[in-house]
């Protein structure tokens, strides 16, 4: 499970952003159960997204299909990164930088 901060100004419609990004990048809208949005796509057996404390972050839990072909894994990873960027407002480099900063603050 991983928590991703969402860029200021993008939190007011976060749930709708998750639904739209899922539909755009994975081609299917997520199903919702107990506040958890989930899909299954390509090399991801399970992708679950829930809103973090105060709605300023998203918490993502995934389960991978270890038997997926390499091409499917690459495609799924690309779509997942695009999904994260659309949802959080941060690109990969910015997300890594924020994660490192958060890890330093915890220790």
BALUMLUM-504834 format. One line per field, with one value per residue: residue in three letters; x, y, z of N, C-alpha, C, O, CB in turn. Coordinates in Angstrom, 2 decimals. Each point is the difference from the previous one (the first is absolute). Glycine has a CB too. Layout:
BEGIN
res <- [ALA,...];
nu <- [X,...];
nv <- [Y,...];
nw <- [Z,...];
cau <- [X,...];
cav <- [Y,...];
caw <- [Z,...];
cu <- [X,...];
cv <- [Y,...];
cw <- [Z,...];
ou <- [X,...];
ov <- [Y,...];
ow <- [Z,...];
cbu <- [X,...];
cbv <- [Y,...];
cbw <- [Z,...];
***
This chain:
BEGIN
res <- [UNK,UNK,UNK,UNK,UNK,UNK,UNK,UNK,UNK,UNK,UNK,UNK,UNK,UNK,UNK,UNK,UNK,UNK,UNK,UNK,UNK,UNK,UNK,UNK,UNK,UNK,UNK,UNK,UNK,UNK,UNK,UNK,UNK,UNK,UNK,UNK,UNK,UNK,UNK,UNK,UNK,UNK,UNK,UNK,UNK,UNK,UNK,UNK,UNK,UNK,UNK,UNK,UNK,UNK,UNK,UNK,UNK,UNK,UNK,UNK,UNK,UNK,UNK,UNK,UNK,UNK,UNK,UNK,UNK,UNK,UNK,UNK,UNK,UNK,UNK,UNK,UNK,UNK,UNK,UNK,UNK,UNK,UNK,UNK,UNK,UNK,UNK,UNK,UNK,UNK,UNK,UNK,UNK,UNK,UNK,UNK,UNK,UNK,UNK,UNK,UNK,UNK,UNK,UNK,UNK,UNK,UNK];
nu <- [0.84,1.48,-1.32,0.01,0.33,-2.72,2.17,-1.03,-2.90,-0.87,-1.97,-2.67,-0.10,2.00,-2.45,0.32,3.12,-0.71,-2.06,1.96,2.40,-1.82,-0.88,2.89,1.37,-2.17,-1.84,-1.62,-1.62,2.11,-2.33,-0.37,0.63,-0.45,0.26,1.09,-0.22,0.27,1.01,0.51,2.17,1.53,1.17,-2.88,-0.70,-0.83,0.22,-1.11,-0.19,-0.47,-0.07,2.93,-1.53,-2.33,-1.16,3.59,-0.01,-1.29,0.47,1.18,-0.87,1.75,-0.96,2.58,-1.93,3.03,-1.42,0.56,1.38,2.43,-2.59,-1.47,2.40,-0.04,-3.07,0.05,2.29,-1.54,-2.57,1.55,1.23,-2.82,-1.27,2.10,-0.44,-3.11,0.25,2.14,-0.54,2.72,1.14,0.56,1.35,-2.29,-0.04,3.10,-0.33,-2.25,1.65,2.47,-1.83,-1.31,2.81,0.97,-2.59,0.50,2.97];
nv <- [-1.17,2.20,2.29,1.20,2.76,0.39,2.26,1.62,-0.51,-3.23,0.24,1.00,-3.00,-2.22,-1.48,1.30,-0.79,-3.08,0.06,1.29,-1.98,-2.62,1.04,0.69,-2.72,-2.41,1.00,0.46,2.65,-1.05,-2.09,2.44,-2.62,2.48,3.12,-2.14,1.84,-3.40,0.41,-3.00,1.84,-2.72,-1.44,0.60,-3.34,3.03,3.08,0.12,3.22,0.16,3.13,-0.27,0.57,1.97,-1.75,0.02,-3.15,-1.62,-2.10,-1.28,-2.85,-0.86,-2.91,0.22,-1.86,-1.31,-0.48,3.28,-1.26,1.61,1.22,0.06,1.51,2.40,0.55,0.20,2.17,1.97,-0.02,0.63,2.71,1.05,-0.47,1.86,2.44,0.13,0.01,2.21,2.33,-2.14,-0.41,-2.62,2.51,0.54,-3.00,0.11,2.65,-1.17,-2.63,1.65,1.74,-2.51,-1.30,2.63,0.02,-3.03,0.65];
nw <- [0.00,-2.04,1.93,-3.16,2.01,-1.71,-1.19,2.69,-1.58,0.28,2.92,-1.76,-1.33,2.19,-1.15,-2.86,-0.18,0.31,-2.36,-2.07,0.43,-0.46,-2.78,-1.05,0.44,-0.32,-2.73,3.02,1.17,2.29,0.33,2.15,1.98,2.45,-1.91,-2.51,-2.93,-0.54,-2.98,-0.15,-2.00,-1.20,1.83,1.90,0.97,0.64,-1.39,3.39,-0.89,3.35,-0.52,1.45,2.40,-1.56,-2.76,0.18,-1.57,-2.23,2.45,-3.02,1.50,-2.84,0.35,-2.33,-1.61,1.52,-3.01,-1.15,-2.72,1.22,-1.24,2.83,1.46,-2.00,0.28,3.12,0.13,-1.92,1.77,2.73,-1.07,-0.96,2.86,1.39,-1.92,0.47,3.15,0.57,-2.24,-0.31,-3.11,1.32,1.20,2.10,1.13,0.75,1.64,1.89,0.77,1.13,1.89,1.41,0.77,1.57,1.85,1.07,1.09];
cau <- [-0.84,0.79,-0.77,0.49,-0.56,-0.65,0.37,-0.94,-0.94,-0.59,-0.62,-1.43,-0.78,0.97,-0.65,-0.38,1.24,0.41,-0.92,0.26,1.33,-0.12,-0.71,0.86,1.24,-0.21,-1.12,-1.16,-0.23,0.18,-1.18,0.19,-0.53,0.47,0.91,1.20,-0.18,0.89,-0.04,0.95,0.39,1.30,0.88,-0.49,-1.16,-0.83,0.46,-0.98,0.31,-0.89,0.46,0.75,-0.50,-0.27,-0.18,1.14,0.88,-0.65,0.70,-0.15,0.43,-0.04,0.43,0.43,-0.12,1.39,0.08,-0.29,1.11,0.78,-0.64,-1.15,0.54,0.47,-1.18,-0.71,0.81,-0.12,-1.33,-0.05,0.71,-0.86,-1.12,0.49,0.28,-1.29,-0.72,0.70,0.53,1.47,0.61,0.76,1.14,-0.52,-0.50,1.17,0.57,-0.88,0.09,1.28,-0.14,-0.87,0.76,0.98,-0.72,-0.43,1.14];
cav <- [1.17,1.22,1.24,1.02,1.32,0.62,1.39,0.98,0.48,-1.13,-0.90,0.25,-1.00,-1.10,-1.27,0.08,-0.06,-1.41,-0.71,0.42,-0.49,-1.45,-0.21,0.47,-0.76,-1.44,-0.32,-0.48,0.74,-0.87,-0.31,0.53,-0.80,0.50,1.13,-0.42,-0.12,-1.07,-0.52,-1.04,0.32,-0.47,-0.68,0.26,-0.79,0.85,1.35,0.61,1.39,0.66,1.34,0.09,0.87,1.37,0.09,0.68,-1.03,-1.26,-1.18,-1.00,-1.36,-0.76,-1.39,-0.23,-1.31,-0.38,-0.78,0.87,0.16,1.24,1.12,0.40,0.65,1.33,0.81,0.26,0.95,1.32,0.51,0.27,1.27,1.06,0.10,0.69,1.39,0.67,0.05,0.75,1.27,-0.06,-1.01,-1.04,0.62,0.74,-0.97,-0.60,1.03,0.14,-1.24,0.05,1.02,-0.56,-1.05,0.68,0.60,-1.07,-0.57];
caw <- [0.00,-0.11,0.05,-0.91,0.25,-1.16,-0.14,0.52,-1.01,-0.71,0.98,0.19,-0.73,-0.11,-0.35,-1.40,-0.77,-0.01,-0.90,-1.37,-0.41,-0.19,-1.26,-1.09,-0.21,0.04,-0.85,0.76,1.24,1.16,0.81,1.35,1.10,1.29,-0.18,-0.73,-1.44,-0.43,-1.37,-0.38,-1.38,-0.49,0.94,1.36,0.42,0.84,0.29,0.89,0.34,0.96,0.34,1.25,1.07,-0.41,-1.45,-0.62,-0.55,-0.36,0.48,-1.05,0.29,-1.25,-0.05,-1.38,-0.64,-0.24,-1.24,-1.14,-0.95,0.14,-0.70,0.81,1.19,-0.40,-0.29,1.26,0.78,-0.65,0.31,1.43,0.21,-0.53,0.94,1.19,-0.32,-0.18,1.26,1.04,-0.50,0.07,-0.88,0.72,0.68,1.15,1.00,0.65,0.86,1.17,0.78,0.71,1.05,1.03,0.69,0.86,1.12,0.91,0.76];
cu <- [0.89,-0.92,0.68,-0.69,-0.59,0.32,-1.12,-0.88,-0.68,-0.77,-1.51,-0.88,0.82,-0.64,-0.38,1.23,0.50,-0.86,0.30,1.34,-0.03,-0.64,0.88,1.16,-0.17,-1.22,-1.24,-0.19,0.18,-1.34,0.31,-0.67,0.64,1.04,1.29,-0.37,0.98,-0.23,0.97,0.32,1.38,0.78,-0.38,-1.22,-0.98,0.70,-1.11,0.48,-1.01,0.60,0.70,-0.69,-0.18,-0.15,1.14,1.02,-0.86,0.87,-0.30,0.59,-0.13,0.41,0.30,-0.27,1.41,0.19,-0.25,1.21,0.67,-0.67,-1.19,0.47,0.44,-1.18,-0.73,0.77,-0.10,-1.35,-0.13,0.70,-0.82,-1.19,0.43,0.25,-1.30,-0.71,0.68,0.46,1.51,0.51,0.85,1.14,-0.46,-0.52,1.15,0.61,-0.83,0.08,1.30,-0.07,-0.85,0.73,1.04,-0.67,-0.44,1.14,0.70];
cv <- [1.23,1.21,1.03,1.32,0.55,1.49,0.91,0.54,-1.11,-0.94,0.15,-1.02,-1.27,-1.32,-0.02,-0.08,-1.44,-0.78,0.35,-0.53,-1.51,-0.31,0.38,-0.95,-1.51,-0.43,-0.52,0.87,-0.94,-0.31,0.46,-0.90,0.49,1.11,-0.33,-0.18,-1.05,-0.39,-1.17,0.26,-0.57,-0.78,0.27,-0.86,0.89,1.34,0.65,1.39,0.48,1.35,-0.02,0.93,1.42,0.19,0.70,-0.98,-1.18,-1.14,-1.12,-1.33,-0.79,-1.44,-0.30,-1.42,-0.40,-0.77,0.85,0.09,1.37,1.20,0.52,0.74,1.43,0.94,0.38,1.01,1.41,0.63,0.37,1.33,1.18,0.25,0.78,1.48,0.81,0.20,0.91,1.39,0.06,-1.05,-0.95,0.60,0.75,-0.93,-0.64,0.98,0.16,-1.23,-0.02,0.98,-0.53,-1.08,0.62,0.59,-1.05,-0.54,0.99];
cw <- [0.00,0.01,-0.89,0.33,-1.29,0.02,0.51,-1.13,-0.77,0.93,0.09,-0.71,-0.20,-0.43,-1.48,-0.91,-0.12,-0.99,-1.45,-0.50,-0.23,-1.34,-1.18,-0.27,0.03,-0.82,0.71,1.24,1.19,0.66,1.41,1.02,1.30,-0.13,-0.72,-1.47,-0.51,-1.46,-0.11,-1.46,-0.29,1.04,1.46,0.29,0.75,0.19,0.81,0.41,1.02,0.34,1.35,0.98,-0.50,-1.50,-0.72,-0.58,-0.44,0.50,-0.99,0.45,-1.30,0.22,-1.46,-0.46,-0.43,-1.30,-1.25,-0.93,0.16,-0.64,0.81,1.26,-0.33,-0.27,1.29,0.85,-0.57,0.34,1.48,0.31,-0.51,0.93,1.24,-0.27,-0.15,1.34,1.02,-0.45,0.03,-0.98,0.85,0.82,1.25,1.09,0.76,0.99,1.28,0.91,0.82,1.17,1.14,0.81,0.96,1.24,1.03,0.84,0.87];
ou <- [0.99,-1.10,1.22,-1.23,0.47,-0.04,-1.19,0.50,-0.98,-0.48,-0.67,-1.12,-0.03,0.53,0.19,-0.05,0.47,0.52,0.07,0.10,0.64,0.46,0.01,0.23,0.81,-0.23,-0.98,0.97,-0.31,-0.96,1.14,-1.14,1.22,0.97,0.88,-0.92,1.19,-1.12,0.83,-0.90,0.92,-0.45,0.67,-1.07,-1.22,1.19,-1.10,1.16,-1.21,1.20,-0.44,-1.03,0.94,-0.18,-0.20,1.07,-1.18,1.23,-1.16,1.10,-1.04,0.68,-0.85,-0.03,0.52,1.12,-0.05,1.14,-0.61,-0.02,-0.23,-0.62,-0.31,0.01,-0.41,-0.61,-0.10,-0.07,-0.63,-0.51,-0.05,-0.38,-0.72,-0.35,-0.10,-0.60,-0.67,0.18,0.58,-0.59,0.13,0.18,0.65,0.18,-0.09,0.34,0.55,-0.05,-0.01,0.49,0.33,-0.18,0.21,0.57,-0.08,-0.21,0.96];
ov <- [0.07,-0.03,0.17,0.06,-0.31,0.65,-0.24,0.29,0.24,-1.05,-0.89,-0.25,-0.61,-0.69,-1.01,-0.57,-0.41,-0.79,-0.88,-0.47,-0.49,-0.86,-0.70,-0.38,-0.71,-1.19,-0.37,0.40,-1.19,0.76,-0.04,-0.44,-0.05,0.04,0.86,-0.73,0.08,0.07,-0.22,0.09,0.14,-1.04,-0.48,0.21,-0.14,0.05,0.21,0.19,-0.16,0.22,-0.69,0.61,0.61,1.13,0.51,0.40,-0.10,0.09,-0.33,-0.06,0.04,-0.34,0.19,-0.93,0.52,-0.12,-0.55,0.02,0.95,1.08,1.21,0.97,0.93,1.15,1.15,0.90,0.97,1.17,1.00,0.80,1.04,1.14,0.90,0.86,1.12,1.05,0.78,0.89,1.00,-1.07,0.17,-0.36,-0.09,0.27,-0.20,-0.37,0.11,0.12,-0.40,-0.28,0.21,-0.08,-0.51,-0.04,0.30,-0.47,-0.35];
ow <- [0.73,-0.56,0.05,0.06,-1.10,1.04,-0.24,-1.09,-0.70,-0.42,0.54,0.46,-1.07,-0.87,-0.67,-1.09,-1.06,-0.80,-0.86,-1.14,-0.93,-0.75,-1.01,-1.15,-0.59,-0.19,-0.64,0.64,-0.10,-0.12,0.46,-0.18,0.15,0.76,-0.12,-0.34,0.30,-0.51,0.88,-0.84,0.80,0.48,0.91,-0.57,-0.11,0.31,-0.49,0.35,-0.17,-0.13,0.92,-0.30,-0.51,-0.45,-1.10,-0.46,0.33,0.00,-0.25,0.55,-0.64,0.97,-0.87,0.80,-0.99,-0.50,-1.10,0.47,0.48,0.58,0.05,0.41,0.74,0.42,0.16,0.58,0.75,0.36,0.33,0.78,0.66,0.24,0.45,0.81,0.50,0.24,0.68,0.82,-0.40,-0.14,1.21,1.16,1.05,1.19,1.21,1.12,1.10,1.22,1.16,1.09,1.17,1.21,1.10,1.09,1.19,1.12,0.69];
cbu <- [-2.84,2.88,-2.03,1.69,1.21,-1.83,2.63,1.12,2.36,2.33,2.78,1.66,-1.26,0.81,-1.06,-1.95,0.12,0.24,-1.84,-1.46,0.45,-0.64,-2.19,-0.86,0.34,1.29,2.64,-0.59,-1.30,3.25,-1.81,1.25,-1.59,-1.43,-1.84,1.88,-1.95,1.19,-1.46,0.01,-2.31,0.47,1.14,1.95,2.64,-2.17,2.52,-1.88,2.21,-2.00,-1.42,3.14,0.20,1.40,-2.20,-1.41,3.11,-2.34,1.04,-1.01,0.34,-0.17,-0.53,1.77,-2.93,-0.79,-0.68,-2.77,-0.56,2.06,0.96,-0.70,1.06,2.05,0.19,-0.36,1.67,1.58,-0.31,0.45,2.23,1.08,-0.21,1.38,2.23,0.42,-0.14,0.55,-2.65,0.56,-0.12,-0.77,0.54,-0.78,-1.92,0.12,0.37,-1.49,-1.36,0.72,-0.10,-1.82,-0.55,0.82,-0.69,-1.54,-0.67];
cbv <- [-1.30,-1.20,-0.68,-1.78,0.73,-2.39,-0.35,0.34,1.77,1.20,0.98,2.65,2.44,1.83,0.81,1.94,2.73,0.95,0.88,2.53,2.37,0.54,1.11,2.72,2.61,1.16,-0.10,-2.76,2.75,0.21,-1.96,2.78,-1.97,-2.28,0.05,-0.42,2.35,-0.90,2.50,-1.81,1.96,2.98,0.64,2.16,-1.96,-2.05,-0.03,-2.46,0.59,-2.44,1.71,-1.07,-2.05,-0.45,-0.50,1.47,0.84,0.95,1.05,1.86,0.10,2.42,-0.88,2.66,-0.10,0.07,-1.44,1.30,-2.48,-2.47,-2.16,-2.94,-3.17,-2.20,-2.29,-3.21,-2.83,-1.93,-2.42,-3.28,-2.25,-1.75,-3.09,-2.99,-1.83,-2.06,-3.09,-3.06,0.08,1.80,1.46,-1.26,0.30,1.61,-0.25,-1.03,1.08,1.34,-0.82,-0.31,1.61,0.57,-1.03,0.56,1.51,-0.12,-1.24];
cbw <- [0.48,-0.73,2.30,-1.87,2.95,-1.04,-1.74,2.93,0.53,-1.23,0.72,-0.22,-0.09,2.63,3.04,1.73,1.84,3.21,2.64,1.55,2.22,3.23,2.17,1.74,1.59,2.44,-1.05,-1.47,-1.07,0.48,-1.92,-0.74,-1.68,0.19,2.15,2.40,-0.52,2.86,-1.81,2.53,-0.74,-1.97,-2.60,0.47,0.24,0.88,-1.65,0.49,-2.12,1.08,-2.26,-0.94,2.22,2.44,1.53,2.05,1.15,-2.04,2.71,-2.30,3.10,-2.23,2.92,-0.49,0.19,2.96,2.40,0.95,-2.10,-0.53,-2.26,-1.28,0.16,-1.41,-2.39,-0.64,-0.15,-2.24,-2.18,-0.30,-0.86,-2.59,-1.29,-0.03,-1.65,-2.53,-1.14,0.11,1.17,2.56,-3.18,-2.96,-3.25,-2.73,-2.66,-3.17,-3.14,-2.58,-2.90,-3.22,-2.89,-2.65,-3.10,-3.11,-2.73,-2.75,-2.49];
***
